Amino acid sequence: MIDVKRAVVKLKKYILSGFGLKSSVTIAVTVLVLCALIWVLSVVGDMFGLTPGSGREVMVDIPEGTSVSGISEILKQEGVIRHPFVFRVVEKLGGAHVFQQGGHLLGKGQSYTQIIKKLVSPPEIGVDETVSVLIPEGYEARQIAERFEALGMADKDEFLRLLDEGEFDFSFIDEIERKENRLEGYLFPATYEFLVGATEYDIINTMLKAFEQRIVPIYNQADTEYTLDEVITFASMVEREAANDSERGKVASVFYNRLAKDMTLSSCATVQYIIKERKPILSNSDIKIKSEYNTYINKGLPIGPVASPGEASVKATLYPDDTDYLYFAARADGSENVFSKTGEEHLKTVKELQN
């Protein structure tokens, strides 16, 4: 058996021995050297743009009268640089610079000299100017996030995280039970004007406020047994399936008629939402995907919206056309849907459209 006490004594003697002390010092020095080397590599990579970054651009707002020190901190907060102090040193060694106030589109991974060159040039967006952003009807939350990221106004991942986890002061949010894709469908599609420097939270809050002002009153005035979330879910399918404005009421009537007959809604839009691809023709494997969004295998509405519906689709959902249609199929050019009352008629239509 091992004599624990004797082993401990030997270990203490080894640590206290000259060799043990030298080893400890050597290890400590090595660690310090490695840390210093890592820091130097980080500085050099950041300073000369050798670190690729995320490959995206961000809109950086430089307020009037901001010092170089303040600008360097803004750049760090926006993820453009990592070392504000080193940036200030490089800026000072390069001579006097007059940085232009306003919104500058800067790429992550640019060298410090490239960043300085951009900042002394006229900004993409002047002081008090706004960025105009069009969010089309039928866009999904991920597409909205991607659009703002492409404009340098938001980080897609942070935008989507806030949709699920952010705290927003709107009563209709309290009625949403799902945790994932919580605010899908509630980002009102419209043209917005945002000030430079608007955060992801600011953008989402503005879009939710537009929803509250434009959609909630329409819902409150309607006589419906559906909850607001169910109406938005329903309307999102209408938005995605209708080929033109005149069809919205017909598409809504098809879904209502299928619900009345205890049929699945079989909406392609719900499967496209699952696979994150708007395929014109779904495969058999696509429509068999197990998901609470799949209306080919589950009866009733999907668990939540699959896009942001506009006012017209919400109204069509609340006030559908009175028809006997149970099916519709889209023409190849997407110009319109052809509606049918029976399965036999629908199959014949699909065959004709495919030829």
C-alpha positions as CSV (number, residue, x, y, z in Angstrom):
1,M,0.0,0.0,0.0
2,I,1.0,3.6,-0.6
3,D,2.1,5.5,2.5
4,V,0.1,8.7,2.0
5,K,1.9,10.7,4.7
6,R,5.3,9.8,3.4
7,A,4.2,10.7,-0.1
8,V,3.0,14.1,1.0
9,V,6.3,14.8,2.8
10,K,8.3,13.9,-0.3
11,L,6.1,16.2,-2.4
12,K,6.7,19.1,-0.1
13,K,10.4,18.6,-0.1
14,Y,10.3,18.4,-3.9
15,I,8.4,21.7,-4.2
16,L,10.7,23.4,-1.8
17,S,13.8,22.1,-3.5
18,G,15.8,24.3,-5.8
19,F,14.7,22.2,-8.8
20,G,11.0,22.6,-7.9
21,L,11.4,26.3,-7.4
22,K,13.2,26.6,-10.7
23,S,10.5,24.6,-12.5
24,S,7.7,26.8,-11.0
25,V,9.5,30.0,-12.0
26,T,10.1,28.5,-15.5
27,I,6.4,27.7,-15.9
28,A,5.3,31.1,-14.6
29,V,7.6,32.9,-17.0
30,T,6.5,30.7,-19.9
31,V,2.8,31.4,-19.2
32,L,3.6,35.2,-19.1
33,V,5.5,35.0,-22.3
34,L,2.7,33.1,-24.0
35,C,0.1,35.6,-22.7
36,A,2.2,38.4,-24.0
37,L,2.6,36.7,-27.4
38,I,-1.1,36.1,-27.7
39,W,-1.8,39.8,-26.9
40,V,0.8,40.9,-29.4
41,L,-0.7,38.7,-32.1
42,S,-4.2,39.9,-31.3
43,V,-3.0,43.6,-31.6
44,V,-1.1,43.0,-34.8
45,G,-4.0,41.1,-36.4
46,D,-6.5,43.7,-35.4
47,M,-4.4,46.6,-36.3
48,F,-3.5,45.4,-39.8
49,G,-6.9,43.8,-40.6
50,L,-5.4,40.3,-40.6
51,T,-8.4,39.0,-38.5
52,P,-11.3,38.3,-40.9
53,G,-13.9,39.1,-38.4
54,S,-17.5,38.2,-39.2
55,G,-17.3,39.4,-42.8
56,R,-20.1,41.9,-42.4
57,E,-20.4,45.7,-42.2
58,V,-21.9,47.7,-39.4
59,M,-23.3,51.3,-39.4
60,V,-21.3,53.2,-36.8
61,D,-22.7,56.6,-35.6
62,I,-20.1,59.2,-34.7
63,P,-21.8,61.9,-32.7
64,E,-20.8,65.6,-33.0
65,G,-17.9,66.6,-30.9
66,T,-16.8,63.0,-30.0
67,S,-13.1,62.7,-29.1
68,V,-10.8,60.2,-30.5
69,S,-11.0,58.3,-27.2
70,G,-14.7,58.3,-27.4
71,I,-14.7,57.1,-31.1
72,S,-12.3,54.3,-30.2
73,E,-14.7,53.1,-27.5
74,I,-17.6,53.3,-29.9
75,L,-15.7,51.2,-32.5
76,K,-15.0,48.6,-29.8
77,Q,-18.6,48.5,-28.7
78,E,-19.7,48.0,-32.3
79,G,-17.2,45.1,-32.7
80,V,-15.1,47.0,-35.3
81,I,-11.9,47.0,-33.3
82,R,-10.6,45.1,-30.2
83,H,-8.0,47.5,-28.8
84,P,-9.1,51.1,-28.4
85,F,-5.8,52.2,-26.8
86,V,-3.7,50.8,-29.7
87,F,-6.2,52.5,-32.2
88,R,-5.6,55.8,-30.5
89,V,-1.8,55.4,-30.7
90,V,-2.0,54.5,-34.4
91,E,-4.3,57.5,-35.0
92,K,-2.0,59.9,-33.2
93,L,1.1,58.6,-35.1
94,G,-0.7,59.1,-38.4
95,G,-1.0,62.9,-37.8
96,A,-4.0,65.1,-37.2
97,H,-7.3,63.7,-38.4
98,V,-10.7,65.3,-38.5
99,F,-13.3,62.6,-38.1
100,Q,-16.7,63.3,-39.8
101,Q,-19.8,63.0,-37.7
102,G,-22.6,60.9,-38.9
103,G,-23.1,57.3,-39.9
104,H,-20.1,55.4,-41.4
105,L,-20.4,51.9,-42.8
106,L,-17.4,50.0,-41.5
107,G,-16.4,46.4,-42.2
108,K,-15.3,44.1,-39.4
109,G,-11.8,43.0,-40.2
110,Q,-10.6,46.3,-41.7
111,S,-7.2,47.6,-40.7
112,Y,-6.9,50.6,-38.4
113,T,-5.7,52.8,-41.3
114,Q,-8.6,51.8,-43.4
115,I,-11.0,52.6,-40.6
116,I,-9.4,56.0,-40.1
117,K,-9.6,56.7,-43.8
118,K,-13.3,55.9,-43.7
119,L,-13.9,58.1,-40.7
120,V,-12.3,61.2,-42.2
121,S,-14.3,60.8,-45.4
122,P,-17.9,62.0,-45.7
123,P,-20.3,59.6,-43.9
124,E,-22.8,57.4,-45.8
125,I,-25.5,59.0,-43.6
126,G,-25.3,62.6,-42.5
127,V,-26.2,64.0,-39.1
128,D,-30.0,63.9,-38.4
129,E,-30.5,61.8,-41.6
130,T,-32.4,58.5,-41.4
131,V,-32.1,55.1,-43.0
132,S,-35.1,54.1,-45.0
133,V,-35.9,50.4,-44.7
134,L,-38.6,48.5,-46.5
135,I,-39.9,45.3,-44.9
136,P,-42.2,43.6,-47.4
137,E,-45.4,41.7,-46.4
138,G,-44.7,38.0,-46.0
139,Y,-41.2,38.3,-44.7
140,E,-40.1,35.9,-42.0
141,A,-38.3,37.2,-38.9
142,R,-35.0,35.7,-40.1
143,Q,-35.4,37.5,-43.4
144,I,-36.1,40.8,-41.6
145,A,-33.0,40.2,-39.4
146,E,-30.9,39.5,-42.5
147,R,-32.1,42.7,-44.2
148,F,-31.1,44.9,-41.2
149,E,-27.7,43.0,-40.9
150,A,-27.1,43.6,-44.6
151,L,-27.6,47.3,-44.0
152,G,-25.1,47.3,-41.1
153,M,-27.9,48.1,-38.6
154,A,-28.1,44.9,-36.6
155,D,-26.5,41.6,-35.8
156,K,-28.8,38.9,-37.0
157,D,-28.2,36.5,-34.1
158,E,-28.8,39.3,-31.5
159,F,-31.9,40.4,-33.4
160,L,-33.4,36.9,-33.3
161,R,-32.4,36.4,-29.7
162,L,-34.3,39.5,-28.7
163,L,-37.4,38.3,-30.5
164,D,-37.5,35.3,-28.2
165,E,-36.0,36.7,-25.0
166,G,-36.3,40.5,-25.1
167,E,-38.6,42.3,-22.7
168,F,-41.1,44.6,-24.6
169,D,-43.9,46.5,-23.1
170,F,-46.9,45.3,-25.2
171,S,-49.9,43.5,-23.7
172,F,-50.3,41.3,-26.8
173,I,-47.0,39.7,-26.1
174,D,-48.2,38.4,-22.8
175,E,-50.8,36.2,-24.6
176,I,-48.1,34.4,-26.7
177,E,-47.4,31.0,-25.1
178,R,-44.6,29.7,-27.3
179,K,-41.0,30.3,-26.4
180,E,-39.4,29.8,-29.8
181,N,-40.2,32.0,-32.7
182,R,-42.2,34.1,-30.1
183,L,-42.6,37.3,-32.1
184,E,-42.7,35.8,-35.6
185,G,-45.6,37.5,-37.4
186,Y,-45.6,40.6,-35.1
187,L,-43.0,42.7,-36.9
188,F,-45.3,44.8,-38.9
189,P,-44.3,45.0,-42.6
190,A,-43.9,48.6,-43.7
191,T,-41.3,51.2,-44.7
192,Y,-39.5,52.6,-41.7
193,E,-37.1,55.5,-41.1
194,F,-34.5,54.7,-38.5
195,L,-31.9,57.1,-37.0
196,V,-28.3,56.0,-37.3
197,G,-27.3,54.2,-34.2
198,A,-30.7,52.5,-33.6
199,T,-30.1,49.3,-31.7
200,E,-31.7,45.9,-32.4
201,Y,-34.0,46.5,-29.5
202,D,-35.0,50.0,-30.9
203,I,-35.8,48.5,-34.3
204,I,-37.9,45.6,-32.9
205,N,-39.7,47.9,-30.5
206,T,-40.6,50.3,-33.4
207,M,-42.0,47.5,-35.5
208,L,-44.0,46.1,-32.6
209,K,-45.4,49.6,-31.9
210,A,-46.5,49.7,-35.6
211,F,-48.2,46.4,-35.1
212,E,-50.0,47.7,-32.1
213,Q,-51.2,50.8,-33.9
214,R,-52.2,49.2,-37.2
215,I,-53.2,45.6,-36.5
216,V,-54.6,45.4,-32.9
217,P,-57.4,47.9,-33.6
218,I,-58.5,45.8,-36.6
219,Y,-58.6,42.7,-34.5
220,N,-60.5,44.5,-31.6
221,Q,-63.2,45.7,-34.0
222,A,-63.8,42.2,-35.4
223,D,-66.3,39.7,-34.0
224,T,-64.1,36.5,-33.9
225,E,-63.7,33.6,-31.6
226,Y,-60.0,33.4,-32.5
227,T,-57.3,34.9,-30.3
228,L,-55.1,37.6,-31.8
229,D,-52.2,35.1,-32.0
230,E,-54.4,32.6,-33.9
231,V,-55.6,35.4,-36.3
232,I,-52.0,36.4,-37.0
233,T,-51.0,32.8,-37.5
234,F,-54.0,32.3,-39.9
235,A,-53.2,35.6,-41.7
236,S,-49.6,34.7,-42.2
237,M,-50.6,31.7,-44.2
238,V,-53.0,33.8,-46.3
239,E,-50.2,36.3,-46.8
240,R,-47.8,33.6,-48.1
241,E,-50.3,31.7,-50.2
242,A,-52.2,34.5,-52.0
243,A,-50.7,35.4,-55.3
244,N,-52.3,38.8,-55.4
245,D,-54.6,41.1,-53.4
246,S,-57.8,39.9,-55.0
247,E,-57.2,36.3,-53.8
248,R,-56.7,36.9,-50.1
249,G,-60.4,36.5,-49.2
250,K,-60.6,33.3,-51.3
251,V,-57.5,31.8,-49.8
252,A,-58.8,32.5,-46.3
253,S,-62.2,30.9,-47.3
254,V,-60.4,27.7,-48.4
255,F,-58.7,27.4,-45.0
256,Y,-62.0,28.1,-43.1
257,N,-63.8,25.5,-45.3
258,R,-61.1,22.9,-44.7
259,L,-61.3,23.5,-40.9
260,A,-65.0,23.1,-41.0
261,K,-64.7,19.7,-42.7
262,D,-61.9,18.6,-40.3
263,M,-59.4,18.5,-43.1
264,T,-55.7,19.4,-42.7
265,L,-54.9,22.9,-44.0
266,S,-52.0,21.5,-46.1
267,S,-50.4,24.9,-46.5
268,C,-47.1,24.8,-48.4
269,A,-46.1,28.0,-46.6
270,T,-45.9,26.1,-43.2
271,V,-43.6,23.5,-44.6
272,Q,-41.4,26.1,-46.3
273,Y,-41.1,27.8,-42.9
274,I,-39.8,24.6,-41.4
275,I,-37.2,23.9,-44.1
276,K,-36.3,27.6,-44.3
277,E,-36.5,27.5,-48.1
278,R,-39.3,28.7,-50.3
279,K,-39.3,25.7,-52.7
280,P,-41.9,26.0,-55.5
281,I,-42.6,22.3,-55.3
282,L,-42.4,20.3,-52.0
283,S,-41.1,16.8,-51.9
284,N,-42.9,13.9,-50.2
285,S,-40.2,13.9,-47.5
286,D,-40.8,17.7,-47.0
287,I,-44.5,17.3,-46.2
288,K,-43.8,14.4,-43.8
289,I,-41.5,16.4,-41.5
290,K,-42.6,16.1,-38.0
291,S,-43.2,19.6,-36.7
292,E,-46.0,21.6,-35.0
293,Y,-45.8,23.9,-38.0
294,N,-46.5,21.2,-40.5
295,T,-50.2,21.5,-41.6
296,Y,-49.9,18.6,-43.9
297,I,-49.7,16.1,-41.0
298,N,-51.4,18.1,-38.2
299,K,-55.0,19.4,-38.3
300,G,-55.8,22.9,-37.3
301,L,-53.5,26.0,-37.3
302,P,-49.8,25.6,-36.9
303,I,-48.3,26.5,-33.5
304,G,-47.5,30.1,-34.7
305,P,-47.2,32.5,-37.6
306,V,-44.9,31.7,-40.5
307,A,-44.4,35.3,-41.7
308,S,-45.4,38.9,-41.1
309,P,-48.9,39.5,-42.6
310,G,-50.0,42.9,-43.7
311,E,-53.3,44.6,-43.0
312,A,-55.0,43.2,-46.1
313,S,-54.3,39.6,-45.1
314,V,-55.4,40.2,-41.5
315,K,-58.7,41.7,-42.8
316,A,-59.2,38.8,-45.2
317,T,-58.7,36.4,-42.3
318,L,-61.3,38.2,-40.2
319,Y,-63.7,38.8,-43.2
320,P,-63.1,36.0,-45.7
321,D,-65.0,35.5,-48.9
322,D,-68.0,33.2,-48.9
323,T,-67.0,30.3,-51.2
324,D,-67.2,26.5,-51.5
325,Y,-63.6,26.2,-52.4
326,L,-61.5,23.5,-50.7
327,Y,-58.3,23.6,-52.8
328,F,-56.1,26.0,-54.8
329,A,-53.0,25.5,-56.9
330,A,-50.6,28.2,-58.2
331,R,-49.7,28.9,-61.8
332,A,-46.1,28.4,-62.7
333,D,-45.5,32.1,-63.1
334,G,-47.0,32.8,-59.6
335,S,-49.5,35.3,-61.1
336,E,-52.5,33.6,-59.5
337,N,-54.0,30.5,-57.9
338,V,-56.7,28.3,-59.5
339,F,-59.4,27.4,-57.0
340,S,-61.3,24.1,-56.9
341,K,-64.3,22.8,-55.0
342,T,-63.5,19.0,-55.1
343,G,-60.4,16.9,-54.9
344,E,-61.1,15.5,-58.4
345,E,-61.3,19.0,-59.9
346,H,-58.1,20.0,-58.0
347,L,-56.1,17.0,-59.3
348,K,-57.2,17.8,-62.9
349,T,-56.2,21.4,-62.4
350,V,-52.7,20.5,-61.0
351,K,-52.2,18.2,-64.0
352,E,-53.0,20.9,-66.4
353,L,-50.8,23.5,-64.6
354,Q,-47.9,21.1,-64.7
355,N,-48.1,20.6,-68.5
